[in-house]
Amino acid sequence: MKYPKGLRRNRINSPNGSGMPDGEVSYGSRGMTLEKDLDFTNNYYLERKKAVIHKKPTPVQIVNVDYPSRNKAKISEAYFKVPSTSDYNGIYRGRYIDFEAKETKNKTRFPFINIHDHQVEHMKQCHNSGGIVFIIIKFSSYDEAYLLPFEHFLRFWECFKNDGRKSIRYTDVRENSMLLKQSINPRIDYLSAVDEFYFENGE
């Protein structure tokens, strides 16, 4: 079932605000970065032949190479380029998947500072071509990760580009996203949210 106007979230109301009942602890990503969690998750999916999804390598511009011997080359100077596309892509259930993954320590909002125009344009092209496109946002202070569908993200982005808010409020992320289940394996089960949002009744 799809949730176009405010998504159902797998959240349990609790006094501690963590999304977990009192006494229950989420072991999903304590001490882990979002990128490492997703690497573990993608390996889990791959090993079980559920999906083929990988992180795209960051483009590097090589400036200088030393050749100490005929069969050895050593890069002595190189610079990271600005990524031209989003962080992850792959195939799931016959559909192309493309998504960004961002982590913030901010407790009240997700700033747009780390997302670039060309990345959003790339995601828009993938979305318009029928791909499954979304952003995973992790609020590290709460140890909460959310899947924000691109069509919902785009509303906030277009507002920002028209001199609106330079961030998405935490409350708006919660309202327009799906809270992702975290566990030992998979670390962040984002494909369950993909099933629920993009495939009717998860079928």
Stockholm file with secondary structure:
# STOCKHOLM 1.0

chainA/1-203         MKYPKGLRRNRINSPNGSGMPDGEVSYGSRGMTLEKDLDFTNNYYLERKKAVIHKKPTPVQIVNVDYPSRNKAKISEAYFKVPSTSDYNGIYRGRYIDFEAKETKNKTRFPFINIHDHQVEHMKQCHNSGGIVFIIIKFSSYDEAYLLPFEHFLRFWECFKNDGRKSIRYTDVRENSMLLKQSINPRIDYLSAVDEFYFENGE
#=GR chainA/1-203 SS CCCSSSCCCCCCCCTTSSSSCTTCCCCSSTTCCHHHHHHHHHHHHHHTTSCEEEECCCCEEEEEEEEEETTEEEEEEEEECCCSSCSEEEEETTEEEEEEEEEECCSSEEEGGGCCHHHHHHHHHHHHTTCEEEEEEEETTTTEEEEEEHHHHHHHHHHHHTTCCSEEEHHHHHHHSEECCBCSSSSBCHHHHHHHHHSGGGC
#=GC SS_cons         CCCSSSCCCCCCCCTTSSSSCTTCCCCSSTTCCHHHHHHHHHHHHHHTTSCEEEECCCCEEEEEEEEEETTEEEEEEEEECCCSSCSEEEEETTEEEEEEEEEECCSSEEEGGGCCHHHHHHHHHHHHTTCEEEEEEEETTTTEEEEEEHHHHHHHHHHHHTTCCSEEEHHHHHHHSEECCBCSSSSBCHHHHHHHHHSGGGC
//
